[in-house]
């Protein structure tokens, strides 16, 4: 099973979360590939069983390179190439208030849903949820004015747990599909 992590990270903070997400997916047995949004292509998405998007948050929205990525992937939408694959998201936000992070997560998830992907949320039972997660996905609060700059170890634990959860869901989904084909 292949898990693709696509990340838009201007400061490097979201890229650190992407590393944790990919590590968690690998712990669950996934072959993981991480690509920057501006370098990811159609073939990367077509080869993936699950796609996990990560973006820094800017004014309540996603980074511009992620928006451009979505526009470049329009041919996949037209062909329906991603229908039935699993999708999830994570973000890093600077202000420390839930609104911007949740809005950005919803934007990422809405784009995955537009492609017909099955969305994997973050259950509140996953490690790190209380300090680095919400039901839409992991969120790292990275405001330097509020103490420790993120992502903190707690944020990275949430990201790792979410990556593992997505890979486990993908494995179950693929196993079910294999039984139906038999």
HELIX and SHEET records of a PDB file:
HELIX    1   1 UNK A   13  UNK A   27  1                                  15    
HELIX    2   2 UNK A   42  UNK A   47  1                                   6    
HELIX    3   3 UNK A   64  UNK A   72  1                                   9    
HELIX    4   4 UNK A   74  UNK A   79  1                                   6    
HELIX    5   5 UNK A   98  UNK A  114  1                                  17    
HELIX    6   6 UNK A  129  UNK A  132  1                                   4    
HELIX    7   7 UNK A  144  UNK A  146  5                                   3    
HELIX    8   8 UNK A  153  UNK A  181  1                                  29    
SHEET    1   A 4 UNK A  31  UNK A  36  0                                        
SHEET    2   A 4 UNK A   2  UNK A   8  1                                        
SHEET    3   A 4 UNK A  50  UNK A  58  1                                        
SHEET    4   A 4 UNK A  61  UNK A  62 -1                                        
SHEET    1   B 5 UNK A  31  UNK A  36  0                                        
SHEET    2   B 5 UNK A   2  UNK A   8  1                                        
SHEET    3   B 5 UNK A  50  UNK A  58  1                                        
SHEET    4   B 5 UNK A  86  UNK A  93  1                                        
SHEET    5   B 5 UNK A 118  UNK A 119  1                                        
SHEET    1   C 6 UNK A  31  UNK A  36  0                                        
SHEET    2   C 6 UNK A   2  UNK A   8  1                                        
SHEET    3   C 6 UNK A  50  UNK A  58  1                                        
SHEET    4   C 6 UNK A  86  UNK A  93  1                                        
SHEET    5   C 6 UNK A 137  UNK A 141  1                                        
SHEET    6   C 6 UNK A 133  UNK A 134 -1                                        
END                                                                             
